[in-house]
């Protein structure tokens, strides 16, 4: 999935070894430290730490039950520390300029900078690095430039395919982990997808369930079965079959997935589904009622 990134990382490892930063005697010291680039098969669920460990061991990417935690029993049964790329990329500047310098960026408990990926129906898509604290509206309207279609922004999904949809009414939300959590959202990997007013949020909610069903490792029932049942129930809502009753069933199903799934794949799928229902209820009316309302 990421051929350019893989090639770049492999080149970086070669450069580091030649410079003596990696190897059996790091910078002439008796300390050994090395790095190896492993390429997975592209499973979304392997972003979960224990599924990632299984993939690294050459096994199927399936989530492990915890405990034991990876710090106790991880890769090949050994204690393992797992950090994401943003954490590791923050270390050099903290070591170079100090914690106070790094902490000067951001707000609240969300400190430093964050690489934001802006995509979808947006005028200026791409990768932007900024300090935590900008509002969602500033990111979408000033950095992203609004929609590419020129139509009004209807919704913005933050945090990747399992992130919540935020309407313009919530664009005053600061880009901060805690502030997003207060509004039933999550920053995740800071991916932002913009939708204009032609988007059908019921279809987006169904897509979240479909995505989960396709990407599920199958280990736990709430994720494996819940996502499939979620698609079926939302199809009934779209067809106008007992819409109110079935929307209540979707809500109940989302609660089961959120609190009963083994990992964040099933646990986070309710975010795009429930935020769509909460903020865009007009898109969940039976088809005849929606046409009449328009």
C-alpha distance (Angstrom), angle and dihedral (degrees) to the residues before:
residue distance angle dihedral
X1 . . .
X2 3.80 . .
X3 3.84 107.3 .
X4 3.81 95.1 155.1
X5 3.81 92.9 49.0
X6 3.82 91.5 47.7
X7 3.82 91.9 50.6
X8 3.82 91.6 47.2
X9 3.80 93.2 49.2
X10 3.81 92.3 48.4
X11 3.82 90.1 51.7
X12 3.81 89.9 49.0
X13 3.81 91.0 53.5
X14 3.82 90.9 51.5
X15 3.83 91.0 49.7
X16 3.82 91.4 48.3
X17 3.81 92.1 50.5
X18 3.81 92.0 49.9
X19 3.81 89.4 49.6
X20 3.79 90.8 51.9
X21 3.80 93.6 -117.4
X22 3.81 90.2 117.9
X23 3.79 128.0 39.9
X24 3.79 141.8 58.9
X25 3.83 94.9 -46.3
X26 3.80 109.0 35.0
X27 3.83 108.9 -152.3
X28 3.80 89.7 -18.6
X29 3.81 94.2 -54.7
X30 3.82 125.8 125.1
X31 3.82 88.6 -111.9
X32 3.80 120.6 108.1
X33 3.80 123.8 -151.6
X34 3.78 127.5 159.1
X35 3.78 139.5 171.0
X36 3.79 133.8 -147.7
X37 3.80 128.1 -170.3
X38 3.81 112.9 -135.0
X39 3.81 119.9 -168.6
X40 3.80 117.3 -149.6
X41 3.79 129.4 -156.9
X42 3.80 94.5 -102.8
X43 3.82 100.8 -100.2
X44 3.81 111.3 160.1
X45 3.81 91.4 -147.3
X46 3.82 89.9 62.3
X47 3.78 87.0 78.1
X48 3.82 83.9 78.7
X49 3.80 107.8 90.8
X50 3.81 100.9 -125.2
X51 3.80 93.0 43.0
X52 3.81 86.7 50.8
X53 3.81 89.9 53.1
X54 3.81 90.9 52.8
X55 3.81 89.7 50.6
X56 3.81 91.3 50.2
X57 3.80 88.9 51.9
X58 3.80 90.1 54.6
X59 3.79 94.0 -106.6
X60 3.79 131.4 123.9
X61 3.80 111.4 -75.1
X62 3.80 98.8 -106.1
X63 3.80 125.7 149.1
X64 3.80 115.6 -109.9
X65 3.78 122.5 -136.9
X66 3.81 114.0 -112.5
X67 3.00 134.0 -106.1
X68 2.95 113.6 79.6
X69 3.79 93.1 66.2
X70 3.83 116.9 -146.9
X71 3.81 89.2 -113.2
X72 3.82 86.6 65.4
X73 3.80 101.2 31.7
X74 3.79 116.4 5.9
X75 3.80 135.2 128.7
X76 3.82 109.7 26.3
X77 3.80 87.7 -12.0
X78 3.81 93.7 -60.6
X79 3.84 127.2 122.4
X80 3.80 105.8 -87.0
X81 3.80 133.7 -168.9
X82 3.82 114.3 -150.4
X83 3.80 123.0 -167.2
X84 3.79 131.3 167.8
X85 3.79 123.5 -118.7
X86 3.81 94.9 -103.1
X87 3.81 91.1 56.8
X88 3.81 92.8 48.5
X89 3.82 92.7 44.7
X90 3.81 89.9 53.8
X91 3.81 93.9 57.9
X92 3.86 99.3 76.8
X93 3.81 95.9 53.9
X94 3.82 91.6 45.5
X95 3.81 90.9 50.3
X96 3.81 91.3 45.2
X97 3.81 102.1 42.7
X98 3.80 102.8 17.9
X99 3.78 136.0 -113.0
X100 3.81 94.3 -79.2
X101 3.81 91.4 59.0
X102 3.80 91.9 49.7
X103 3.81 92.8 44.7
X104 3.80 90.2 54.0
X105 3.81 87.6 75.0
X106 3.80 119.3 73.9
X107 3.79 134.7 12.2
X108 3.81 140.1 -90.8
X109 3.79 110.7 -12.4
X110 3.82 92.1 -25.0
X111 3.79 103.3 90.1
X112 3.78 134.7 170.9
X113 3.78 125.6 19.6
X114 3.79 133.5 -50.0
X115 3.83 129.7 -151.1
X116 3.81 106.5 -128.4
X117 3.80 121.8 -159.5
X118 3.81 112.1 -154.0
X119 3.81 117.5 -165.9
X120 3.79 143.1 142.4
X121 3.79 123.0 62.0
X122 3.80 94.9 -4.5
X123 3.79 133.1 128.5
X124 3.81 98.1 -137.2
X125 3.78 109.1 31.2
X126 3.79 122.7 174.6
X127 3.78 144.3 85.4
X128 3.80 118.4 -45.5
X129 3.80 129.7 176.4
X130 3.78 117.9 -149.0
X131 3.78 139.8 153.6
X132 3.79 118.8 -95.1
X133 3.79 113.2 -97.0
X134 3.79 105.8 61.2
X135 3.78 111.1 123.6
X136 3.79 120.1 -110.8
X137 3.81 88.2 -115.7
X138 3.81 92.3 55.5
X139 3.80 90.5 50.9
X140 3.81 94.9 48.1
X141 3.81 100.0 37.5
X142 3.81 103.7 31.3
X143 3.80 104.0 29.6
X144 3.81 97.4 27.5
X145 3.80 94.7 35.7
X146 3.81 95.3 -136.5
X147 3.79 124.7 -85.5
X148 3.79 123.9 -16.5
X149 3.81 89.0 -137.3
X150 3.80 92.5 56.4
X151 3.79 90.5 -125.6
X152 3.83 122.2 124.6
X153 3.80 118.6 -80.0
X154 3.79 109.5 -106.3
X155 3.79 102.8 176.9
X156 3.78 141.4 -3.2
X157 3.79 121.6 -155.2
X158 3.79 112.8 -150.2
X159 3.80 124.1 -167.1
X160 3.79 102.9 30.5
X161 3.82 129.1 -77.7
X162 3.81 91.6 -30.6
X163 3.80 95.8 48.2
X164 3.80 124.7 110.8
X165 3.80 122.9 -98.7
X166 3.80 113.2 -118.0
X167 3.83 120.7 -158.5
X168 3.80 121.7 -145.3
X169 3.82 88.6 -98.3
X170 3.83 87.3 71.9
X171 3.81 96.9 45.9
X172 3.81 89.4 109.1
X173 3.83 88.9 71.5
X174 3.83 110.9 119.1
X175 3.80 114.6 -125.8
X176 3.79 93.4 -108.8
X177 3.82 130.0 124.7
X178 3.79 95.3 -125.7
X179 3.81 95.4 43.3
X180 3.80 91.6 52.0
X181 3.80 91.0 47.7
X182 3.82 89.7 53.9
X183 3.81 88.1 59.4
X184 3.80 95.5 46.0
X185 3.78 93.2 -101.3
X186 3.77 137.7 112.4
X187 3.79 135.3 -148.0
X188 3.80 95.7 -147.8
X189 3.80 110.0 163.9
X190 3.83 89.3 -14.1
X191 3.78 96.0 -110.0
X192 3.82 111.1 157.3
X193 3.81 123.2 -162.9
X194 3.80 119.0 -171.6
X195 3.83 124.9 -149.7
X196 3.80 127.5 -171.6
X197 3.81 126.6 -142.9
X198 3.80 93.1 -81.9
X199 3.83 91.9 70.4
X200 3.81 118.0 113.7
X201 3.79 105.9 -140.7
X202 3.80 94.1 -164.5
X203 3.81 87.8 61.1
X204 3.80 89.2 48.5
X205 3.81 90.9 51.6
X206 3.79 90.6 50.3
X207 3.81 90.1 48.0
X208 3.82 89.4 57.4
X209 3.81 90.8 55.1
X210 3.81 90.9 45.1
X211 3.81 91.8 49.2
X212 3.80 90.2 51.6
X213 3.81 92.2 48.1
X214 3.81 91.8 51.7
X215 3.80 96.4 43.7
X216 3.81 98.7 39.3
X217 3.81 114.6 119.3
X218 3.82 87.8 -146.2
X219 3.80 96.1 -126.9
X220 3.81 98.2 121.6
X221 3.80 130.0 42.4
X222 3.84 99.9 -136.0
X223 3.81 91.1 59.6
X224 3.82 100.1 34.7
X225 3.81 98.3 43.7
X226 3.80 99.6 21.3
X227 3.79 94.5 61.1
X228 3.81 92.4 50.0
X229 3.80 92.4 47.9
X230 3.81 88.0 46.6
X231 3.80 91.5 59.2
X232 3.80 91.0 48.5
X233 3.81 94.3 49.8
X234 3.82 93.5 46.4
X235 3.81 88.8 50.5
X236 3.81 87.5 56.6
X237 3.81 90.4 50.8
X238 3.81 90.1 50.8
X239 3.81 89.7 50.5
X240 3.81 91.3 51.7
X241 3.81 94.2 -113.5
X242 3.83 108.6 151.5
X243 3.80 89.4 -38.8
X244 3.81 97.5 -178.5
X245 3.80 93.4 47.5
X246 3.79 93.0 46.3
X247 3.81 93.4 47.5
X248 3.81 87.6 55.2
X249 3.80 87.5 51.1
X250 3.82 90.5 51.5
X251 3.81 89.6 52.6
X252 3.81 91.3 50.7
X253 3.80 90.6 46.6
X254 3.81 91.4 50.6
X255 3.81 90.9 52.9
X256 3.81 89.8 52.7
X257 3.80 91.8 49.3
X258 3.81 93.8 44.8
X259 3.79 96.3 51.6
X260 3.81 101.7 25.6
X261 3.81 104.8 45.9
X262 3.79 119.7 103.2
X263 3.80 94.0 -133.1
X264 3.79 143.5 14.5
X265 3.82 95.1 -87.5
X266 3.79 92.3 74.3
X267 3.79 92.7 24.1
X268 3.81 95.1 56.7
X269 3.82 99.1 39.5
X270 3.84 89.6 86.8
X271 3.83 90.5 63.2
X272 3.83 97.2 74.0
X273 3.81 91.8 35.6
X274 3.80 98.5 50.1
X275 3.82 95.0 38.3
X276 3.81 89.0 54.1
X277 3.80 91.3 51.0
X278 3.82 93.0 43.8
X279 3.80 100.1 45.6
X280 3.81 101.0 29.5
X281 3.83 106.1 35.7
X282 3.81 91.0 150.4
X283 3.81 89.5 69.3
X284 3.81 91.1 59.3
X285 3.78 97.0 58.7
X286 3.82 116.6 112.7
X287 3.81 111.8 -87.5
X288 3.86 97.3 -104.2
X289 3.83 91.4 50.3
X290 3.80 91.4 48.9
X291 3.81 91.8 52.0
X292 3.82 91.1 48.5
X293 3.81 91.0 49.2
X294 3.80 90.8 53.0
